[in-house]
């Protein structure tokens, strides 16, 4: 029979064991921080009714979605974690307590063209707070503070959470009488970093018939820079001309104040009037997070405030605020930039026990003792040469190897080798557990990401 050539589909990430352990470390940091703020874990189905997933979807969503028939059922793979959340909250509304705080780390699927750093199957890591009728603005500050703590625990320092408010933008364009063109204007302004102000102005004037004076005013407005206090002070000069603008400015001022109160340093967040995001979805605060030393990567974490999460499934008003990390893309980019810490252990076990006698009972008993002490322990039973056994531990990067021969069994001790230093000690079974635990604390002390 002719053998099939094994292959992984384009746009799908399949990691070897060591980088998979690095990814797992990042997920563990995410879970720890999300749980620290009182978010409950959620796991919605990967497959949903196509009707449910496409309730809000436009033409672009339908092009990207993986959709298929099974019997009479019209099914699709989820393309984000927000639409399944909306369905979940609408379905279980009477069983949930509000505000409902959930986190979810799961795979999503988009049938777009696979390219470097962009995948068809990828992990998203989301947090959302959903209110019943109303949701306090303080939540809009707490959400990015969680991202700050998470990125800090990853080992990142040089990142910035950029914050804006859609009401400010919508109110500003209303002042100029450009409400109907605001979507086109914001999409054009979003290209400012790529094409520069002159080309932005040209597109506004020639493609969207914006008066030159208005285009100049738009460019002046989005060019407002400085410290957060300075930007907010400049925005105060526009107050009183639009009720929506004033509401947005009040919200942005509150979010900025509470971000500082939540412990986010000024260098890690900035008011940025160019941030628009999700023109047909976000209605208030919006966020984008960038790595300052790698602006070419773009946003690695984004989100914002929305008025009604589940409007396509229920008449109940369910406002929310959330943020999403494209985890697979972030992991890929960090690896490509050489920022993942190679010194952290990536082995599936902390210690490998090598029985050196015919009687395996003492080795099995030792393995049980070490596991009871919380040490990940593998018992090597294969009949291989000693060099091959050590080579196995070395290739996997297992930090410690314990030898248990007849002499050790008679003396009631074990020989433990630190594979990194080559140091070998003879210890009692109780002492070897303490020795390994202490060593693991030191070996795991580094951060997942090392900024250069």
C-alpha positions in Angstrom: 0.0 0.0 0.0 1.3 3.4 -1.0 2.0 5.6 2.1 0.5 9.0 2.3 2.9 11.9 2.8 2.1 13.4 6.3 1.6 17.2 6.1 0.0 20.0 8.1 -2.4 22.3 6.2 -1.3 25.8 5.4 -2.4 28.3 8.0 -2.4 25.8 10.9 0.2 25.9 13.6 1.5 22.5 14.9 4.2 22.9 17.5 6.9 20.5 18.6 6.9 19.6 22.4 9.3 22.3 23.6 7.6 25.3 22.0 4.2 23.8 23.0 5.4 24.0 26.6 6.3 27.6 26.0 2.8 28.2 24.7 1.3 26.4 27.7 3.3 28.7 30.0 1.7 31.7 28.4 -1.8 30.2 28.6 -1.2 29.5 32.3 -0.2 33.1 32.9 -3.4 34.2 31.1 -5.6 31.9 33.2 -4.0 33.0 36.4 -4.4 36.7 35.8 -7.9 36.4 34.4 -9.0 34.4 37.4 -7.3 36.8 39.7 -9.9 39.5 38.7 -12.9 37.2 39.2 -13.5 36.0 35.7 -15.0 32.6 35.2 -13.7 30.2 32.6 -16.0 29.4 29.6 -15.7 26.9 26.8 -18.3 27.2 24.1 -18.6 24.7 21.2 -16.2 25.0 18.2 -19.1 24.1 15.9 -22.3 26.2 16.0 -25.4 26.5 13.8 -24.4 28.7 10.8 -27.5 30.7 11.4 -26.3 31.6 14.9 -22.8 32.5 13.9 -23.8 34.6 10.8 -26.6 36.5 12.6 -24.5 39.6 12.5 -22.1 38.6 9.8 -21.7 40.6 6.6 -20.3 39.5 3.3 -16.7 39.4 4.5 -17.6 37.1 7.4 -19.4 34.7 5.1 -16.4 34.6 2.8 -14.1 33.6 5.7 -16.3 31.2 7.6 -15.8 27.5 7.4 -19.3 26.2 6.7 -20.5 22.7 6.0 -23.6 20.5 5.9 -24.1 17.4 8.1 -27.4 15.8 7.2 -30.0 18.5 7.3 -27.9 20.7 9.6 -26.2 23.9 8.3 -23.1 24.2 10.5 -20.0 26.4 10.8 -16.8 26.7 12.8 -16.7 29.7 15.2 -14.6 32.6 13.7 -14.3 34.4 17.0 -15.2 34.0 20.7 -17.5 37.0 20.9 -20.5 35.7 18.8 -20.6 32.4 20.8 -20.5 34.4 24.0 -23.5 36.5 22.8 -25.4 33.3 22.1 -24.4 31.8 25.5 -25.5 34.9 27.5 -28.8 35.1 25.6 -29.5 31.4 26.1 -28.5 31.3 29.7 -29.6 34.8 30.7 -31.9 33.5 33.5 -29.2 31.3 35.0 -26.4 33.9 35.1 -25.5 36.6 37.6 -24.7 40.0 36.2 -22.3 41.6 35.7 -21.2 38.3 34.0 -17.4 38.1 33.8 -15.9 35.4 31.7 -12.6 34.5 30.1 -12.1 32.0 27.3 -9.0 30.7 25.6 -9.9 28.8 22.5 -9.3 28.1 18.9 -11.2 30.0 16.2 -11.2 29.4 12.4 -11.1 31.8 9.5 -10.8 30.7 5.9 -8.6 33.7 4.8 -5.5 33.5 2.8 -2.7 32.1 5.0 0.3 34.2 5.2 3.3 34.9 7.5 2.0 35.4 11.0 -1.7 35.0 10.0 -3.4 31.7 10.5 -6.6 29.9 9.6 -6.8 28.2 12.9 -5.6 30.2 15.9 -6.0 30.7 19.6 -7.8 33.8 21.0 -7.7 34.7 24.7 -10.7 36.9 25.5 -12.1 38.6 28.6 -15.5 40.3 28.7 -17.7 41.9 31.3 -21.4 41.9 30.4 -24.0 44.0 32.2 -27.7 43.7 32.4 -29.1 47.0 31.2 -26.1 49.1 32.3 -22.4 48.6 32.9 -20.3 51.0 35.0 -17.5 52.8 33.2 -14.9 51.6 35.7 -15.0 48.3 33.9 -13.5 50.0 30.9 -10.4 50.8 33.0 -10.2 47.5 34.7 -10.0 45.5 31.4 -6.8 47.1 30.1 -5.3 46.9 33.6 -5.6 43.1 33.4 -3.8 43.2 30.1 -1.0 45.3 31.7 -0.6 42.7 34.5 -0.6 39.8 32.0 1.9 41.3 29.6 4.1 42.3 32.6 4.0 38.7 33.8 4.9 37.5 30.3 8.1 39.5 30.8 7.2 42.4 28.5 7.9 46.0 29.6 8.1 47.9 26.4 4.4 47.9 25.4 1.7 50.5 25.3 -2.1 50.2 25.6 -3.6 52.9 23.4 -7.0 54.2 24.5 -9.7 56.3 22.8 -13.4 56.7 22.8 -15.7 56.3 19.8 -18.1 58.9 21.1 -15.3 61.5 20.9 -14.7 60.6 17.3 -18.4 60.5 16.4 -19.1 63.7 18.2 -16.2 65.5 16.5 -17.3 64.5 13.0 -20.8 65.5 13.9 -19.4 69.0 14.8 -18.1 69.2 11.2 -21.4 67.9 9.7 -19.6 64.8 8.5 -21.6 62.1 10.4 -22.6 60.3 7.2 -19.0 60.2 6.1 -17.5 59.4 9.5 -17.0 55.7 8.7 -15.0 56.4 5.5 -13.0 59.1 7.2 -12.0 56.9 10.2 -11.0 54.1 7.8 -8.8 56.6 5.9 -7.3 58.1 9.1 -6.5 54.6 10.2 -3.9 54.5 7.3 -2.1 57.6 8.6 1.0 55.7 9.9 1.3 53.9 6.5 0.7 56.7 4.0 1.2 59.9 5.9 -1.0 63.0 6.4 -0.7 64.4 2.9 -2.1 61.3 1.2 -4.8 61.0 3.9 -5.9 64.5 3.1 -5.9 63.8 -0.6 -8.1 60.8 -0.2 -10.5 62.7 2.1 -10.8 65.6 -0.3 -10.8 63.7 -3.6 -12.5 60.4 -2.8 -15.0 61.5 -0.1 -15.6 65.1 -1.0 -14.5 66.5 2.4 -13.8 70.2 2.3 -10.1 71.1 2.5 -10.7 73.1 5.6 -12.5 70.2 7.3 -9.7 67.8 6.2 -7.2 70.1 7.8 -9.2 70.3 11.0 -9.4 66.5 11.0 -5.6 66.2 10.7 -5.1 68.8 13.4 -7.5 66.9 15.7 -5.9 63.5 15.3 -2.4 65.0 15.6 -3.1 66.1 19.2 -0.2 64.5 21.2 1.5 64.8 24.5 1.0 63.2 27.9 -2.4 61.9 28.7 -3.1 65.0 30.8 -2.1 67.2 27.9 -4.2 65.4 25.4 -7.3 65.5 27.6 -6.7 69.2 28.3 -6.6 69.9 24.5 -9.8 67.9 24.0 -11.5 70.2 26.6 -11.2 73.0 24.1 -13.8 71.2 22.0 -16.3 70.8 24.9 -19.8 72.2 24.6 -20.2 71.7 20.8 -21.5 68.2 20.8 -23.3 66.3 23.6 -21.9 63.0 22.3 -18.4 64.4 22.3 -18.8 65.6 25.8 -20.0 62.2 27.0 -17.1 60.5 25.3 -14.6 63.0 26.9 -16.1 62.4 30.3 -15.7 58.6 29.8 -12.2 58.8 28.5 -11.1 61.1 31.4 -12.6 58.6 33.9 -11.0 55.6 32.2 -7.6 57.4 32.2 -7.9 58.2 35.9 -8.8 54.7 36.9 -6.2 53.1 34.8 -3.6 54.9 36.9 -5.5 53.9 40.1 -5.4 50.2 38.9 -1.6 50.5 38.9 -0.9 50.9 35.2 2.2 53.1 34.8 1.8 56.2 32.5 4.4 54.8 30.1 2.2 51.7 29.4 -0.9 53.5 28.3 -1.7 56.5 26.1 -4.7 58.4 24.9 -4.5 58.1 21.1 -7.1 59.8 18.9 -6.3 57.7 15.9 -7.7 54.5 17.4 -11.2 53.8 16.0 -11.7 50.0 15.8 -14.9 48.1 14.8 -16.8 50.9 13.3 -20.1 49.0 13.3 -19.6 47.4 16.7 -17.7 49.4 19.4 -19.6 52.3 20.8 -17.4 53.8 23.5 -13.9 53.0 24.9 -11.6 51.3 22.4 -8.1 49.8 22.9 -5.2 48.6 20.9 -1.9 47.3 22.4 1.4 47.5 20.6 5.0 46.4 21.3 7.0 49.6 21.2 10.1 47.9 19.8 8.1 46.1 17.1 5.6 48.5 15.6 5.6 46.5 12.4 3.7 43.8 14.2 0.7 46.1 14.7 -1.9 45.5 17.5 -1.4 42.3 19.5 -4.4 42.9 21.8 -7.5 45.0 21.1 -11.1 45.5 22.1 -13.5 48.0 23.6 -17.1 48.8 24.8 -20.2 47.7 22.9 -23.8 48.7 23.6 -25.6 45.4 23.1 -23.8 42.1 23.0 -26.7 39.9 22.1 -29.1 42.1 20.1 -29.5 39.4 17.4 -30.7 36.8 20.0 -32.7 38.7 22.6 -34.4 42.0 23.3 -32.6 42.4 26.5 -30.0 45.2 26.6 -26.7 43.6 27.4 -23.8 46.2 27.2 -20.3 44.9 27.7 -16.6 45.6 27.4 -13.9 43.2 26.5 -10.5 42.7 25.0 -8.9 39.9 22.9 -5.4 38.7 22.5 -4.5 36.9 19.2 -2.4 34.4 21.1 -1.2 32.2 18.2 -0.1 35.3 16.2 1.6 36.8 19.3 3.4 33.6 20.0 4.5 33.2 16.4 5.8 36.8 16.3 7.7 36.5 19.6 9.3 33.3 18.4 10.3 34.8 15.1 11.8 37.8 16.9 13.8 35.5 19.2 12.0 36.8 22.3 10.9 33.5 23.8 13.1 32.6 26.8 15.1 29.4 25.8 16.4 29.0 29.4 13.1 28.0 30.9 12.5 24.3 31.3 10.3 22.8 28.5 10.5 19.2 29.4 7.4 17.1 30.1 8.9 15.9 33.4 11.1 17.5 36.2 13.0 14.3 36.9 13.7 11.0 35.2 14.2 7.9 37.3 16.6 5.4 35.9 16.3 2.0 37.7 19.7 0.3 37.7 18.7 -3.1 39.1 16.3 -5.9 38.1 13.9 -5.0 40.9 11.7 -2.1 39.8 9.7 -1.9 43.1 12.0 0.7 44.8 12.0 2.9 41.7 8.2 2.7 41.5 8.0 3.6 45.2 10.4 6.6 44.7 8.4 7.8 41.7 5.2 7.8 43.8 7.0 9.7 46.6 8.2 12.4 44.2 4.8 12.7 42.5 3.1 13.0 45.9 5.5 15.9 46.6 4.2 17.6 43.4 7.3 16.8 41.2 6.5 15.7 37.7 8.3 12.3 37.5 8.9 9.9 34.7 10.1 6.3 35.2 12.3 5.0 32.4 11.7 1.3 32.0 13.1 0.7 28.5 16.0 -1.8 28.1 18.5 0.6 26.6 22.2 1.3 27.1 23.0 3.8 29.8 24.2 6.4 27.3 20.9 6.2 25.5 19.0 6.7 28.7 21.0 9.8 29.6 20.7 11.0 26.0 16.9 10.7 26.3 16.8 12.9 29.3 19.2 15.4 27.7 17.2 15.6 24.4 14.0 16.3 26.3 15.7 18.8 28.6 14.6 17.0 31.8 16.4 19.0 34.6 17.2 16.1 36.9 18.0 12.4 36.6 17.9 10.0 39.6 19.9 6.8 39.5 18.7 3.9 41.7 21.0 0.9 41.7 21.5 -2.0 44.1 24.0 -0.1 46.2 21.6 2.9 46.6 18.7 0.6 47.4 20.8 -1.1 50.2 21.9 2.2 51.6 18.4 3.7 51.4 19.6 6.6 49.2 19.5 7.8 45.6 21.9 9.5 43.3 20.5 12.7 41.7 22.2 14.5 38.8 21.5 18.1 37.8 21.6 17.9 34.0 22.5 21.6 33.6 25.5 21.7 35.9 26.5 18.0 35.9 26.6 18.1 39.7 25.6 14.8 41.3 24.5 14.3 44.9 23.6 11.3 47.1 20.5 11.9 49.1 17.7 10.2 51.0 14.3 10.0 49.1 12.9 12.7 51.3 15.8 15.0 50.8 15.9 14.5 47.0 12.4 15.8 46.7 13.3 18.9 48.6 16.5 19.3 46.6 14.7 19.0 43.3 11.9 21.4 44.4 14.4 24.1 45.4 16.3 23.7 42.1 13.1 23.9 40.1 12.2 27.2 41.7 15.5 28.7 40.5 15.2 27.1 37.0 11.6 28.5 36.5 12.4 31.9 37.9 12.8 33.6 34.5 10.0 35.1 32.4 8.5 33.6 29.3 9.5 36.5 27.1 12.9 38.2 27.1 12.9 41.7 25.7 16.1 42.6 23.8 
